[in-house]
Amino acid sequence: MKMTEVWKDIEGYEGLYQVSNLGRIRSLDRIDSNGRKRRGKIIKPLNVGKGYVCVGLHLDGLLTQRYVHRLVALAFVDGYDDEKEVNHINEDKHDNRAVNLEWIGRKENINHGTGRQRQRENLRTKKAVIMLSENDEALAEFDSMRAAERETHARHDHISQCCQGNPLYKTVAGYKWRLKK
């Protein structure tokens, strides 16, 4: 059975951007700040690591990155509460359809599906990392991200984000990082 796509304005971006129940985001036709007519289009989401995708939304000259699953849930899924998080029911973080999302508590979200098992495996797996200069020259190697944190005082979770290619963490503590192969 094919689902009908329903579009709603994104709160705070009314008349500029819309979100659909199928997990797509689009800009609307508009006149830009230079008086030129801009044609609306479907926005290609950016993979920000750990399977999540986000889109950049412009308002008054400012760019804000927003997670697609949250935009869909806010528009189409009942049960929002400041204390709740969005859960992907089938655990596929690229499946941002409203029927695959639900609002649940933090503890429930952590324990959902195979999340606990994956978390334990990640803690057991030591991932060796290499600290690089701005010119991509290897400066140091560490047996794990925790060891790198102890030596450099750079947070291990930020090092992980850098290694995964998250555009918000191109460098950490002034260095580039990558996993040792």
N, C-alpha and C positions, 0 to 999 in steps of 0.2 A: 504494500500500500504506500503510495507516494504522499508525503506530507506537504501541505500547503505552506509556503513561506510567508510569514507575517513579519512586518517591519514596525518598529516603534522608535520614537526619538530617544536618544541617549540623554538622560537627565543632566542638565547643565550645558548641553550642547544642542538644544532644540533648534531645528532649522538648519543645522550644520551636518550632523552625523546621525545615523540610525543603526540599530542592531536588529538582527533577525532571530527568530526562534530556531533557525538551523545553524546558528553560530557564525554568521557572517556580519561584517561591519561595512557600511558604505558612507561615503560623503555625499552630500546633496548638491545640486546645482546652486551656484552662488556667485556673487560679485566680490572679487578679492579687494584688498586694501588699496590697490592701484587702479581700481575701477574696471578691471578686466573680468569678463564672464568666465567662470570656471565650471566645467562640466563635472557632475558627480560621478563617482566610480566605486567599485568594490575595492576595499583596502586589503592588500596582502599582509597578513600577520607576520610578525617577526618571532622566530624561535628564541626564547630567552633562557634556555637551559631547563633541565629536569622535565622536559616535555611540554612545558607551558608556552603559550603564544600570547603576544600582546600587539597592540596597535598604537600608533602615535596620533593623538588628537590635538589639533591646533585651535586655540581660542585666544583672541586678543594678542597675537604675536607670541604666545607661549605654547610650547609643545609638552604634552603630558602623555606618558606611557601608561596604558591601561590594559589589564589582563582581559582577554576576550571572554573567558568563562565567567568572570565576575560581571561583566557588562550584560551578558545573556541572562545570568541568574537574577540580577537586579531588575531587569525588564520583564522576565517571564516566569520566574519561579517564586511561589509563595513561601512565606516563612522567614523572611529576612529579619535579622536581629544583629545588633552590633557585636554580640558575643559569638556569632556563628561564622563558619567558613563554608566555601563552596566545595562540594565533593563531586567527583566524577564517578558515577555509579558503576560503570563498567571498567573503571581504572584506566581508560584511554584518555590521556590529557589533551589529545588533539580532537576528540569528539566533544565539541562544545555545543551540541544541540540541547535545547531546554529540557527535553525528555530524559537526558542523561545527567542532569545536574540536580543537586539538592542542597539545602542549607542544613548543616549539622554542627555540633560542638567540636572544639579542637581535639579533645581526647577521643571522641568517636571517629573523627577524621583520621587521626594517627593510627587507630586500631583497625580501620576499614580494610577489608580485603587482605592483600598480601603486603600491605604497607609496613607492618611490624617486622615481618620476615625480611623484607628488603633492607630495612633500617639496621637490623642485626647483621646482615651480610656486609653492608657498607662499613660498619664499625670493625668487623673482623678483617676486612680487606684493607691492607695498607697499600696506599697508592703513592709510589715514589714520584717526586716532583723535581723539576729543574727550575732554578731562578735564573732569569735572563735579563740582560741589559736592554736598553731602548733599541740597540742595534741587533738584538736577538743573539747576543754572545752569551754562552753559558757561563754563569758566575759561580753557581754552587748547586749541588745535588743533595736531596734529603730523602731519607727512607720513607717518610710519610708526610702528609700535610700537617699533622700535629707536631712532628719534629721541626718542620720549617717554621711553624708558629712559635715554638719554644726558642729557636735561634734568632728569628728576625722580628718577633713581636707582630707579625702580620697575621690577621685572623685566618684560621684554617678554612672557615666557610667562605671567606672572600677569595682565598687562593683557589678553592674548588670552583667557584663561579668563574674566575678568570680562566681556568683550565678548560671549562666547558664552553668558553666563547661568549659568555654573557657580555653584551655591549656596555653594560653599566660598570663592569670590572675589567677594563682593558689592561690596567695595571693595579697592583696592590703593593702598598708601601714603597711605591716608586719603581717597582720591577714588574716585568712580564713573567708569567708562570706557564709551564706546560707539564703534562704528565710524561714521565719517563717511559719509553717504550721497551 
